[in-house]
Amino acid sequence: MTAYTSQSAKHAETFKQLSVDDQLAVLWYVYGFICSESGMKEPDGTAPDSPDELFGKAKGLSQDEQLQLMRDILKGTDTGTAREYQALTNNTKLAFWYQLAQGMERSEIIQAPSDYQPSSAVQSLVSVLKPIGFEQQFVFLRDALLSDGGTPSV
């Protein structure tokens, strides 16, 4: 279990060294892997709060504002919406990012530009994360997105 966790932590640390836009790209790819390979559906009833209200706010923003919201959350910028995100339980934070990824697939949330070329750092991290499987990808997301790196609450 130690190697499992330390690999995840290593990948999460690599993720945190990327630029915010590269972090967004990695999240998009990893959530894409998880959803397509595991058949994961949106979590239902797993936390006492819900990302729906925050996702609805994000969906109602302009594309530039959506992008800024995601950047602010990753950077920990002190904005009202970022504070709402920080108040969510760990599971709900992960579910919020899942909803954003799904919103991108449905063109409700700003997508990566069609001419987007991932940096070599993104390509490298994604190439390591793609084959590791659902459970380890989930652990990576937990470690990368949750400031305390703690186990998501149920």
Order of alpha helices (4+ residues) and beta strands (2+ residues): alpha-alpha-alpha-alpha-alpha-alpha-alpha-alpha
